[in-house]
Amino acid sequence: MPLERWPLYPVAESDGVFFVLSEGFLLAGMAERASEYVDYCSRTGTFRKTKVKVPSQDEATEAFNALKEAKRWKMIKWKDEDHGTKYTISEDWVLRYIAAQATSIPKK
């Protein structure tokens, strides 16, 4: 997931709606300490000054559908092995995870 296509990773934005792509991150099999991550964000992060609009369920569903049809989504390598790195990620699982975020917004 190259930074130029996914600058907010592990969050993805589609049509003004934000989705979490991954909630956990392991480095060499170990989770990063929360305090170290907060320190890193404080040193290097850029923080929003305005509120994020919470979309309706319909808006979020439309944004989810646009995301999964986007060129950057279709370019994701769900399985790769190169220079000592090997991974397999289930696209179906990730799609279900994101869809659940959209459908969990209460209907108005």
PLY file of the C-alpha trace (Angstrom):
ply
format ascii 1.0
element vertex 108
property float x
property float y
property float z
element edge 107
property int vertex1
property int vertex2
end_header
0.00 0.00 0.00
2.26 2.80 -1.21
2.06 6.03 0.75
1.21 8.08 -2.35
-2.03 6.09 -2.83
-2.80 5.60 0.89
-1.46 8.71 2.66
-3.73 8.26 5.70
-3.13 4.52 6.21
-4.44 2.78 8.31
-7.36 5.07 7.50
-8.76 5.46 3.99
-10.86 8.38 2.76
-13.47 7.97 0.05
-15.84 10.78 -0.95
-15.26 12.53 2.39
-15.96 9.39 4.42
-13.18 7.83 6.48
-12.78 4.08 6.98
-10.39 2.18 9.24
-8.49 -0.41 7.21
-6.54 -1.94 10.08
-6.71 -1.60 13.84
-3.53 -3.39 14.76
0.06 -3.19 13.65
2.87 -5.55 14.48
6.53 -4.87 13.85
8.67 -7.99 13.91
5.79 -9.78 15.64
5.50 -7.21 18.43
2.82 -4.57 18.90
4.06 -1.01 19.19
3.65 0.49 22.66
0.78 3.00 22.72
2.89 5.61 24.53
5.58 5.40 21.83
2.96 5.86 19.12
1.44 8.89 20.87
4.93 10.38 21.26
5.64 9.76 17.56
2.36 11.41 16.54
3.07 14.40 18.78
6.48 14.88 17.16
5.60 14.28 13.52
1.82 14.43 13.10
-0.42 16.99 11.51
-3.65 17.31 13.43
-7.09 18.26 12.13
-8.47 21.59 13.29
-12.03 21.02 12.12
-14.54 18.31 12.97
-15.10 15.38 10.65
-18.70 15.11 9.45
-20.31 11.83 10.42
-21.91 10.46 7.25
-25.32 8.88 6.99
-25.44 5.12 6.43
-26.35 5.73 2.78
-23.42 8.16 2.31
-21.01 5.72 3.95
-22.29 2.83 1.84
-21.87 4.87 -1.35
-18.35 5.86 -0.29
-17.51 2.22 0.50
-18.72 1.14 -2.94
-16.63 3.89 -4.56
-13.56 2.86 -2.56
-13.70 -0.79 -3.60
-14.05 0.24 -7.26
-11.20 2.76 -7.11
-8.03 2.15 -9.10
-5.90 2.41 -5.94
-7.97 -0.36 -4.31
-7.62 -2.63 -7.31
-3.83 -2.14 -7.24
-3.44 -3.57 -3.71
-1.28 -6.69 -3.55
-3.19 -9.03 -1.27
-0.42 -11.61 -1.44
3.27 -10.98 -1.94
6.67 -12.46 -1.31
9.81 -10.41 -1.89
13.21 -9.91 -0.26
12.42 -11.82 2.92
8.91 -10.43 3.27
5.90 -12.64 2.80
2.25 -11.88 3.49
-1.28 -12.83 2.55
-4.23 -10.62 3.42
-7.85 -11.58 2.82
-9.49 -8.97 0.62
-12.89 -10.44 1.48
-12.20 -9.98 5.20
-11.10 -6.36 4.72
-14.17 -5.61 2.57
-16.49 -7.11 5.19
-14.70 -5.12 7.90
-15.16 -1.83 6.00
-18.74 -2.64 4.99
-19.58 -3.24 8.65
-18.34 0.27 9.45
-20.73 1.72 6.89
-23.74 -0.36 7.89
-23.19 0.17 11.63
-24.22 3.82 11.25
-27.86 4.00 12.36
-30.41 4.72 9.63
-32.08 8.10 10.03
0 1
1 2
2 3
3 4
4 5
5 6
6 7
7 8
8 9
9 10
10 11
11 12
12 13
13 14
14 15
15 16
16 17
17 18
18 19
19 20
20 21
21 22
22 23
23 24
24 25
25 26
26 27
27 28
28 29
29 30
30 31
31 32
32 33
33 34
34 35
35 36
36 37
37 38
38 39
39 40
40 41
41 42
42 43
43 44
44 45
45 46
46 47
47 48
48 49
49 50
50 51
51 52
52 53
53 54
54 55
55 56
56 57
57 58
58 59
59 60
60 61
61 62
62 63
63 64
64 65
65 66
66 67
67 68
68 69
69 70
70 71
71 72
72 73
73 74
74 75
75 76
76 77
77 78
78 79
79 80
80 81
81 82
82 83
83 84
84 85
85 86
86 87
87 88
88 89
89 90
90 91
91 92
92 93
93 94
94 95
95 96
96 97
97 98
98 99
99 100
100 101
101 102
102 103
103 104
104 105
105 106
106 107
